[in-house]
């Protein structure tokens, strides 16, 4: 049976979302609330952005090098460390940091938050980004068409 392009073109899609339990971070959640981070799968262009994170990381590092070239080596290293970009950042981490920023829903992570999360809770960081990767691989959910409205009840004669 051939792929129905017309049906595909007319379909609406929503990103897959999932709550990822982060038990060890319970102290950062309100008392009695389950510790979850809500994430979603990525779209194609976002996935490309994740794969380009390594070159972006290196380019920012070179930019900082150039801006601070007349400064001390220690200052250069501390600025790079502070903004979370060095050419020593492993490729896998650079990609996962970008994934975390794009794929986090609640809370919405900034790059600074993702860097700290990776540094202090590496196993949970990998768990969360693994879920984002899995959801991305599963693709979006085809939406169901919405009803046109409520049907009025018929009156008895």
Buried (B, 14 or more C-beta within 10 A) or exposed (E): EEEEEEEEEEEEEEBBBBBBBBEEBEEEEEEEEEBBBBBBBBBEEBBEBBEBBBEEBBEBBEEBEEEBEEEEEEEBBEBBEEBBBBEEBEEEBBBBBBBBBBBBBEEEBEBEBBBBBBEEBEEBBBBBBEBBBEBBEEEBBEEEEEEEEEEEEEEEE
